[in-house]
Amino acid sequence: MKITRRRSLGTVVLATALAFGGAVATSVPAQAAGSGTASVSLVQASASTTTSGGTQGRSYAQHGCASFLSGWASSSTWAKASCGLSSGEAWYQFR
């Protein structure tokens, strides 16, 4: 199972540093086939997936007072949330 998240710049920088250290230490084979995107800005959060090889994906976006979680799908998913000027979170997941 793979989860990808997008948050504030500080969180991304810290997560990247930790992930790089972990990647150097070990190598984990991919468990799911597909690709995805996740982005967060002051006005919107969005996430999407495109799957292949029987993999299923789902997307989640949360922004201020709005949130959306797509169901598991075997082709593509999309989630978008917007609620004024605020912070948010977005991620996608495969199984």
N, C-alpha and C positions, 0 to 999 in steps of 0.2 A: 504494500500500500504506500502510495506516495502523496505527500501533502506539500504544497508550496504556498507560502504566505507573503504578503507585502504589507509593510508597516512604515513607521517613520524612518528617516534616513539613519538615525543613530542605531536603531534596532537592526536595520539591514547591514550596516557596517560591522556591528558586533557579530551578527549571525554569519556573515561572510568570513570573518576571521576564524570563527569556531569551525565552520564547515571546511575551510581550507586545511586547518590542522587535522581534522578528522579524515579528510580525503587522503592526506599524505600518510596517515597512520594505517588506514585500511581501504580496501576497494570493495564496494558492494555491488553485485550485479543488478541490473534493472529488473523490476518485477512487473512493469506495466508498459504497454506500447501506446504511444500517443504524445501529444504536445499540448502545452497550455500557456496562457498568459494571465497575469494578474497585475493590476495597477490601482493606485490610490492617489487622489489629489484632494485639494480643499473642497472641490465641488462634486466629486463623483468617485465611486469605487466600482471596479468591474473585474470580472474574471471569465475566462472561457477555456474550453478544451476541444480538441479534435482527437478522436481515438482510432485505433486500428488493431487488427489481430484479435478480435474478440474482447478487447479491453473495454471496460466501462469507466466513464468519468462523471464528475459533478463539479459545479462551481458555486462559490459563495461570495457575496459582496455585502458589506455592512457600512453604512455611512450615516452618521447622526441618528435620526429617528427611523430610518428605513433600512431594511435588510431583505436579502433574497437568497435562498438556497435552492439550486436546481436539483431535480431528481437524477438518479443514476441513468445514464444514456449510453448507447453503444455507437453513436456517431459523433455528435457534438453537443456541447452545453454552453449556456451563456447566463451570466448573472450581472445585473447592474443595479446600483442603489445610489440615490442622491437625495439629500435633505439639507439644503442651505450650505453655509460655510462651516465645515466641521472636519473632524478626523474620521478615518475609517479603516477598514481591514478588508482584504480580499484574498482568497486562496482557491486552488483547484486540487482535486484528488482523483487518483486512479485506483481501480481494483481489477 
